[in-house]
Amino acid sequence: MKTTGNKPIYLIDYAESLQRKGRYFFSKQEAMDALGISSSAFGKAANRLSQSTKIMRVKNNFYAVVPPEYRDSKGLPPTFFIDHLMKFIGQPYYVGVLSAAALHGAAHQSPQELQVVTTKRLLNLEHQNSRVRFLNKKRMENTFVETKKTPMGSLRVSTPEATALDLLRYVRFAGHLDNVATVLIELSEVMQARKLMEAAKADNELSYAQRLGYLLDRFVSTKLTEPLHTWLSKQNPSPVFLRADQRKGVTERDNKWQVMVNTEVDPDL
């Protein structure tokens, strides 16, 4: 490593100095200030290091240092950097839908991307093996979340019960209803009936709670949905289609949940 006193000379030296301190992320401006170099010089050095997978440009001017053990896999797993990235761009977030389900142990069909819910529409990220899909939710503050540790920090993850609701909210990104039912069966092992009701009450989107209650009753257990149904019945919900993107093919009406069943659901278990 080349330094002038305690100051690194090259970008690779700066990146390695961060790694020794247990930090794996930096902004373009931080590196330019530390090295005393221009934007053009930084760009050239960053391109060289990116090509050798020693650093990774995650988004805009946010970069990650890639440890040697991850260089052959062409980049860091998104769970390693998403918390730092969202803090850098100043956006609230949580890991949700299938990614959250997998983190809670329902990994029957783990997604090939990290699904992240935030309040702003953001472009998806794709850097070789690192893929992030951003999903938008206006009232994200109502969603129950918890913190999970990662090798490089922590993650905000929707609780199992909030994840179950989101599987119905983002059903297209959850593999549609057959896969949603599959994941719910596995996820139910870590869900609690009271917490499910509380998550639905905070979310206050009745249609998702209705569809969720119907699927859990059918494929898991009515015990899990008892508090949910007690609360929901007091809200006088309007009838909803089980498959929200079509309004035909109704074969039955579930009066308990006020769900018009307009598709067959066949979980893969």
C-alpha positions in Angstrom: 0.0 0.0 0.0 1.3 3.4 -0.9 0.7 6.4 1.4 2.0 9.9 2.0 2.2 9.9 5.8 -1.1 8.4 6.8 -2.8 9.5 3.6 -3.4 6.8 0.9 -2.3 7.7 -2.6 -4.4 5.5 -4.9 -8.1 4.6 -4.8 -7.2 0.9 -4.1 -5.3 2.0 -1.1 -8.2 4.0 0.1 -10.6 1.1 -0.4 -8.3 -1.3 1.4 -7.9 1.1 4.3 -11.6 1.2 4.7 -11.8 -2.5 4.6 -9.3 -2.8 7.4 -11.5 -0.6 9.5 -14.5 -2.9 8.8 -16.1 -0.4 6.5 -17.0 -1.5 3.0 -18.8 1.6 1.5 -17.8 5.0 0.4 -19.1 7.9 -1.7 -17.3 9.4 -4.7 -16.9 12.7 -2.8 -15.4 11.0 0.3 -12.8 9.2 -1.9 -11.9 12.4 -3.8 -11.5 14.4 -0.5 -9.4 11.6 1.1 -7.1 11.3 -2.0 -7.1 14.9 -3.1 -8.0 14.0 -6.7 -10.3 15.3 -9.4 -13.6 13.8 -10.5 -11.9 12.7 -13.8 -9.1 11.0 -12.0 -11.5 9.3 -9.6 -13.6 8.1 -12.6 -10.6 6.5 -14.3 -9.4 4.8 -11.1 -12.9 3.6 -10.2 -13.4 2.1 -13.7 -10.2 0.1 -13.4 -11.1 -1.3 -10.0 -14.6 -2.0 -11.0 -13.4 -4.1 -14.0 -11.3 -6.2 -11.6 -14.3 -6.4 -9.2 -12.3 -4.9 -6.3 -14.9 -2.2 -5.9 -18.5 -2.0 -7.2 -20.5 1.0 -8.2 -23.8 0.4 -6.6 -25.8 3.5 -7.6 -24.9 7.0 -8.7 -21.9 8.0 -6.5 -22.2 5.2 -4.0 -19.5 2.4 -4.1 -18.9 -0.8 -2.3 -15.5 -2.4 -1.5 -15.7 -6.1 -2.6 -13.7 -8.5 -0.3 -11.5 -11.1 -2.1 -13.9 -13.9 -1.3 -16.7 -12.2 -3.3 -14.7 -11.1 -6.4 -15.2 -14.4 -8.3 -19.0 -14.2 -7.8 -19.0 -10.8 -9.5 -20.1 -8.6 -6.7 -21.6 -8.4 -3.2 -25.0 -9.9 -2.3 -27.5 -7.0 -2.1 -28.3 -7.7 1.6 -24.7 -6.6 2.3 -25.1 -3.0 1.0 -28.8 -2.2 0.8 -29.1 -0.6 4.3 -26.0 1.6 3.7 -27.3 2.5 0.2 -30.7 3.6 1.4 -29.2 5.7 4.2 -26.9 7.3 1.6 -29.8 8.3 -0.7 -32.0 9.3 2.3 -34.8 6.9 1.7 -36.7 4.7 4.2 -37.0 1.1 3.2 -37.5 -2.5 4.3 -36.7 -5.8 2.7 -40.1 -7.3 1.8 -42.2 -9.8 -0.1 -40.4 -13.0 -1.2 -37.0 -11.7 0.1 -38.4 -11.1 3.5 -40.2 -14.5 3.4 -36.9 -16.2 2.6 -35.2 -14.4 5.5 -37.9 -15.7 7.8 -37.3 -19.2 6.6 -39.9 -19.6 3.8 -37.3 -20.2 1.1 -39.1 -22.7 -1.0 -38.7 -20.5 -4.1 -36.1 -17.8 -3.1 -36.2 -14.8 -5.4 -33.2 -14.1 -7.7 -33.4 -10.5 -6.7 -33.6 -8.6 -3.4 -37.1 -7.0 -3.2 -37.0 -3.7 -1.3 -40.0 -1.6 -0.4 -39.6 2.2 -0.2 -41.7 5.4 -0.5 -40.2 6.7 -3.7 -40.1 5.2 -7.2 -36.5 4.1 -7.8 -34.9 2.4 -10.7 -34.1 -1.3 -10.2 -30.4 -2.1 -9.7 -28.6 -4.8 -11.6 -24.8 -5.3 -11.3 -23.8 -8.8 -12.5 -25.1 -11.0 -9.7 -26.4 -8.2 -7.6 -30.0 -7.4 -8.4 -32.4 -5.2 -6.4 -36.1 -4.6 -7.3 -37.7 -1.5 -5.7 -41.4 -1.6 -4.9 -43.3 1.5 -3.9 -45.6 1.9 -0.9 -47.0 5.3 0.0 -47.8 4.5 3.7 -44.8 2.5 4.4 -44.6 3.8 8.0 -47.6 1.6 8.8 -45.7 -1.6 8.1 -44.3 -3.6 11.0 -40.6 -4.2 10.5 -37.8 -5.8 12.5 -34.0 -5.7 12.3 -31.8 -8.6 11.1 -28.0 -8.7 11.3 -25.8 -9.2 8.2 -22.1 -9.7 7.9 -21.7 -6.0 7.1 -24.4 -4.4 9.4 -28.1 -4.9 9.6 -31.3 -5.0 7.5 -34.8 -3.7 8.0 -37.2 -6.5 7.2 -40.9 -6.7 7.3 -42.2 -9.0 10.1 -43.6 -12.4 9.0 -47.2 -11.1 9.4 -46.5 -7.9 7.5 -44.7 -10.0 4.8 -47.8 -12.1 4.5 -49.9 -9.1 3.7 -47.4 -7.8 1.2 -47.4 -11.1 -0.6 -51.0 -10.2 -1.6 -50.3 -6.5 -2.2 -47.4 -7.3 -4.6 -48.8 -10.6 -5.9 -47.3 -10.1 -9.4 -43.8 -9.9 -7.9 -44.5 -12.8 -5.5 -45.1 -15.3 -8.4 -48.9 -15.0 -8.4 -51.3 -16.8 -6.2 -50.0 -20.3 -6.5 -46.6 -19.3 -5.3 -48.1 -16.9 -2.7 -50.0 -19.9 -1.2 -46.9 -22.0 -1.2 -44.9 -19.3 0.7 -47.7 -18.7 3.1 -47.8 -22.3 4.1 -44.1 -22.1 5.1 -44.3 -18.6 6.5 -47.2 -19.6 8.8 -44.7 -21.6 10.9 -43.3 -18.3 12.3 -46.5 -16.2 12.2 -48.6 -15.4 15.3 -52.4 -14.9 15.2 -52.4 -11.7 17.3 -49.6 -10.1 15.5 -51.3 -10.9 12.2 -54.3 -9.0 13.2 -52.2 -6.1 14.5 -50.3 -5.9 11.3 -53.5 -5.9 9.2 -55.0 -3.2 11.5 -51.9 -1.0 11.1 -51.9 -1.6 7.4 -55.6 -0.9 7.1 -55.9 -2.2 3.5 -58.9 -4.5 3.9 -58.8 -6.2 0.5 -55.3 -7.7 1.2 -56.4 -8.9 4.6 -59.5 -10.5 3.1 -57.5 -12.4 0.5 -54.9 -13.4 3.0 -57.5 -14.6 5.5 -59.1 -16.7 2.8 -55.8 -18.3 1.7 -54.7 -19.0 5.3 -58.0 -20.6 6.2 -57.9 -22.8 3.1 -54.2 -23.9 3.2 -53.0 -23.4 6.8 -55.4 -23.1 9.8 -58.4 -21.1 10.9 -56.7 -20.7 14.3 -54.2 -18.4 12.8 -56.9 -16.1 11.4 -59.3 -15.9 14.3 -58.2 -12.5 15.7 -57.9 -11.2 12.1 -61.4 -12.2 11.2 -62.8 -10.7 14.5 -61.3 -7.4 13.7 -62.0 -7.5 10.0 -65.7 -8.3 10.4 -66.2 -5.1 12.4 -64.9 -3.1 9.4 -67.8 -4.2 7.1 -65.5 -5.0 4.2 -66.8 -4.9 0.6 -66.6 -8.1 -1.5 -63.3 -8.5 -3.4 -62.1 -10.8 -6.1 -59.5 -13.3 -5.0 -57.6 -12.6 -8.2 -57.6 -8.8 -8.4 -56.6 -8.4 -12.0 -59.6 -10.2 -13.4 -63.4 -9.7 -12.7 -64.8 -12.9 -14.1 -64.8 -16.6 -13.6 -66.3 -16.5 -10.1 -67.0 -20.1 -9.0 -67.9 -19.4 -5.4 -68.2 -16.7 -2.8 -66.6 -17.0 0.6 -68.9 -15.2 3.0 -66.6 -15.3 5.9 -64.0 -13.2 4.2 -66.2 -11.6 1.5 -64.0 -13.1 -1.2 -65.3 -13.9 -4.6 -63.2 -16.9 -5.8 -62.4 -16.4 -9.4 -59.3 -18.6 -9.8 -58.0 -22.0 -8.8 -55.0 -21.8 -6.3 -52.6 -24.8 -6.3 -49.7 -24.4 -3.9 -46.5 -26.3 -4.8 -46.1 -28.3 -1.6 
